[in-house]
């Protein structure tokens, strides 16, 4: 090696440390909302419903796959909010807490649905439904089937990020996981879906 080559200073690798941000904590307004929910304040419930019900229905729909069940999940969530509001301590934002209850309600409904399916005679299952004739319908059904077969957490992260547009920080708060974990779950889920889509 000649002197000129030895004189070159190559840059040293830089190590970046990324500190995960905790989900936003509840504000005084969030605590006030929770206290009002405990007291059964119908105006506060109406306000919360007006602000969040459309997104909640959308989240629930992408978990449960049908409008009626999604609406039932939102209604059940508000009943649970009324019962659980006394335990809200502001560790997470009120909306994060609200969406966490919704997601858990959807998980409960999916478990009940699976139990019903297992208990339903096979002839009853085969009698229902018919295949869509249009290519787009088939593709949509195929994608919906792939999503429905994902584990609960993967499906939830995918739907909250890709469909609802929530940030990884918000998803982390709702699902009580780290932001990095949310990003990894989304990445691996997309990869899995792409591989399945190629095979379908």
C-alpha positions as a Python dict, from the first residue, in 0.01 Angstrom:
ca = {
    (1, 'X'): (0, 0, 0),
    (2, 'X'): (149, 339, -100),
    (3, 'X'): (167, 646, 124),
    (4, 'X'): (-122, 821, -57),
    (5, 'X'): (-358, 531, 11),
    (6, 'X'): (-250, 515, 375),
    (7, 'X'): (-314, 888, 420),
    (8, 'X'): (-684, 862, 329),
    (9, 'X'): (-907, 884, 635),
    (10, 'X'): (-1217, 675, 585),
    (11, 'X'): (-1522, 792, 777),
    (12, 'X'): (-1599, 592, 1086),
    (13, 'X'): (-1939, 425, 1102),
    (14, 'X'): (-2196, 627, 1290),
    (15, 'X'): (-2415, 450, 1543),
    (16, 'X'): (-2761, 595, 1576),
    (17, 'X'): (-2958, 532, 1890),
    (18, 'X'): (-3331, 563, 1843),
    (19, 'X'): (-3521, 602, 2164),
    (20, 'X'): (-3881, 484, 2129),
    (21, 'X'): (-4128, 753, 2220),
    (22, 'X'): (-4390, 655, 2479),
    (23, 'X'): (-4751, 698, 2370),
    (24, 'X'): (-4895, 1037, 2462),
    (25, 'X'): (-5026, 1059, 2817),
    (26, 'X'): (-5375, 1169, 2898),
    (27, 'X'): (-5438, 1539, 2945),
    (28, 'X'): (-5654, 1714, 3205),
    (29, 'X'): (-5927, 1718, 2941),
    (30, 'X'): (-5895, 1338, 2904),
    (31, 'X'): (-5933, 1294, 3281),
    (32, 'X'): (-6236, 1525, 3276),
    (33, 'X'): (-6390, 1314, 2997),
    (34, 'X'): (-6333, 995, 3196),
    (35, 'X'): (-6494, 1145, 3508),
    (36, 'X'): (-6794, 1255, 3302),
    (37, 'X'): (-6824, 902, 3158),
    (38, 'X'): (-6827, 759, 3511),
    (39, 'X'): (-7110, 996, 3595),
    (40, 'X'): (-7305, 884, 3286),
    (41, 'X'): (-7301, 1234, 3129),
    (42, 'X'): (-7499, 1176, 2807),
    (43, 'X'): (-7371, 1497, 2645),
    (44, 'X'): (-7011, 1380, 2688),
    (45, 'X'): (-7094, 1037, 2547),
    (46, 'X'): (-7267, 1203, 2250),
    (47, 'X'): (-6960, 1422, 2196),
    (48, 'X'): (-6719, 1127, 2211),
    (49, 'X'): (-6946, 925, 1982),
    (50, 'X'): (-6970, 1212, 1733),
    (51, 'X'): (-6594, 1256, 1719),
    (52, 'X'): (-6482, 893, 1714),
    (53, 'X'): (-6763, 660, 1603),
    (54, 'X'): (-6686, 668, 1228),
    (55, 'X'): (-6322, 573, 1276),
    (56, 'X'): (-6421, 318, 1540),
    (57, 'X'): (-6670, 156, 1300),
    (58, 'X'): (-6403, 147, 1031),
    (59, 'X'): (-6150, -14, 1266),
    (60, 'X'): (-6408, -267, 1384),
    (61, 'X'): (-6517, -342, 1026),
    (62, 'X'): (-6162, -428, 925),
    (63, 'X'): (-6136, -658, 1224),
    (64, 'X'): (-6474, -827, 1193),
    (65, 'X'): (-6552, -808, 820),
    (66, 'X'): (-6912, -691, 834),
    (67, 'X'): (-7097, -369, 908),
    (68, 'X'): (-7349, -509, 1154),
    (69, 'X'): (-7084, -669, 1376),
    (70, 'X'): (-6874, -351, 1356),
    (71, 'X'): (-7167, -141, 1480),
    (72, 'X'): (-7232, -392, 1759),
    (73, 'X'): (-6862, -373, 1860),
    (74, 'X'): (-6876, 7, 1880),
    (75, 'X'): (-7192, -4, 2094),
    (76, 'X'): (-7040, -267, 2321),
    (77, 'X'): (-6724, -56, 2350),
    (78, 'X'): (-6920, 245, 2474),
    (79, 'X'): (-7091, 28, 2736),
    (80, 'X'): (-6746, -92, 2850),
    (81, 'X'): (-6615, 266, 2853),
    (82, 'X'): (-6896, 365, 3090),
    (83, 'X'): (-6813, 72, 3320),
    (84, 'X'): (-6433, 109, 3303),
    (85, 'X'): (-6393, 489, 3302),
    (86, 'X'): (-6341, 499, 3679),
    (87, 'X'): (-6018, 303, 3625),
    (88, 'X'): (-5883, 543, 3360),
    (89, 'X'): (-5570, 702, 3509),
    (90, 'X'): (-5433, 910, 3223),
    (91, 'X'): (-5133, 685, 3150),
    (92, 'X'): (-5240, 691, 2785),
    (93, 'X'): (-5443, 944, 2589),
    (94, 'X'): (-5819, 894, 2620),
    (95, 'X'): (-5848, 805, 2249),
    (96, 'X'): (-5571, 544, 2282),
    (97, 'X'): (-5756, 392, 2578),
    (98, 'X'): (-6085, 405, 2384),
    (99, 'X'): (-5939, 230, 2077),
    (100, 'X'): (-5771, -32, 2297),
    (101, 'X'): (-6112, -122, 2445),
    (102, 'X'): (-6256, -138, 2092),
    (103, 'X'): (-5980, -371, 1967),
    (104, 'X'): (-6023, -601, 2269),
    (105, 'X'): (-6400, -602, 2209),
    (106, 'X'): (-6339, -708, 1847),
    (107, 'X'): (-6105, -984, 1964),
    (108, 'X'): (-6375, -1108, 2204),
    (109, 'X'): (-6633, -1108, 1924),
    (110, 'X'): (-6400, -1301, 1693),
    (111, 'X'): (-6344, -1563, 1962),
    (112, 'X'): (-6721, -1596, 2015),
    (113, 'X'): (-6769, -1623, 1638),
    (114, 'X'): (-6509, -1902, 1610),
    (115, 'X'): (-6679, -2087, 1894),
    (116, 'X'): (-7016, -2060, 1715),
    (117, 'X'): (-6865, -2182, 1387),
    (118, 'X'): (-6714, -2485, 1562),
    (119, 'X'): (-7056, -2563, 1710),
    (120, 'X'): (-7245, -2517, 1380),
    (121, 'X'): (-7324, -2832, 1178),
    (122, 'X'): (-7107, -2853, 864),
    (123, 'X'): (-7415, -2877, 636),
    (124, 'X'): (-7533, -2534, 758),
    (125, 'X'): (-7195, -2380, 676),
    (126, 'X'): (-7185, -2531, 325),
    (127, 'X'): (-7537, -2409, 246),
    (128, 'X'): (-7450, -2041, 291),
    (129, 'X'): (-7290, -1798, 46),
    (130, 'X'): (-7201, -1812, -323),
    (131, 'X'): (-6886, -1729, -516),
    (132, 'X'): (-6857, -1381, -668),
    (133, 'X'): (-6853, -1378, -1046),
    (134, 'X'): (-6649, -1063, -1118),
    (135, 'X'): (-6270, -1080, -1111),
    (136, 'X'): (-6253, -778, -876),
    (137, 'X'): (-6491, -947, -634),
    (138, 'X'): (-6275, -1259, -636),
    (139, 'X'): (-5961, -1051, -569),
    (140, 'X'): (-6131, -862, -286),
    (141, 'X'): (-6257, -1183, -134),
    (142, 'X'): (-5913, -1338, -167),
    (143, 'X'): (-5748, -1042, 8),
    (144, 'X'): (-6014, -1034, 280),
    (145, 'X'): (-5963, -1407, 336),
    (146, 'X'): (-5585, -1360, 367),
    (147, 'X'): (-5639, -1076, 617),
    (148, 'X'): (-5890, -1278, 819),
    (149, 'X'): (-5642, -1565, 848),
    (150, 'X'): (-5370, -1344, 996),
    (151, 'X'): (-5310, -1364, 1371),
    (152, 'X'): (-5509, -1097, 1555),
    (153, 'X'): (-5215, -867, 1629),
    (154, 'X'): (-5081, -874, 1272),
    (155, 'X'): (-5424, -804, 1124),
    (156, 'X'): (-5479, -520, 1369),
    (157, 'X'): (-5144, -350, 1304),
    (158, 'X'): (-5197, -381, 927),
    (159, 'X'): (-5551, -240, 939),
    (160, 'X'): (-5469, 44, 1180),
    (161, 'X'): (-5167, 157, 976),
    (162, 'X'): (-5262, 85, 615),
    (163, 'X'): (-5636, 144, 629),
    (164, 'X'): (-5693, 380, 922),
    (165, 'X'): (-5373, 581, 878),
    (166, 'X'): (-5267, 568, 1243),
    (167, 'X'): (-4899, 622, 1323),
    (168, 'X'): (-4682, 350, 1473),
    (169, 'X'): (-4671, 551, 1797),
    (170, 'X'): (-5053, 548, 1815),
    (171, 'X'): (-5069, 177, 1731),
    (172, 'X'): (-4807, 102, 1996),
    (173, 'X'): (-5019, 281, 2255),
    (174, 'X'): (-5339, 103, 2154),
    (175, 'X'): (-5187, -246, 2146),
    (176, 'X'): (-4944, -190, 2435),
    (177, 'X'): (-4638, -282, 2227),
    (178, 'X'): (-4325, -87, 2131),
    (179, 'X'): (-4319, 139, 1827),
    (180, 'X'): (-4036, -72, 1681),
    (181, 'X'): (-4244, -385, 1729),
    (182, 'X'): (-4535, -223, 1545),
    (183, 'X'): (-4305, -139, 1250),
    (184, 'X'): (-4161, -490, 1240),
    (185, 'X'): (-4507, -651, 1254),
    (186, 'X'): (-4627, -432, 965),
    (187, 'X'): (-4318, -509, 755),
    (188, 'X'): (-4338, -886, 807),
    (189, 'X'): (-4716, -887, 754),
    (190, 'X'): (-4685, -704, 422),
    (191, 'X'): (-4414, -946, 313),
    (192, 'X'): (-4631, -1243, 410),
    (193, 'X'): (-4934, -1101, 224),
    (194, 'X'): (-4728, -1030, -88),
    (195, 'X'): (-4597, -1387, -94),
    (196, 'X'): (-4948, -1528, -47),
    (197, 'X'): (-5087, -1294, -315),
    (198, 'X'): (-4832, -1420, -570),
    (199, 'X'): (-4940, -1778, -501),
    (200, 'X'): (-5314, -1706, -523),
}
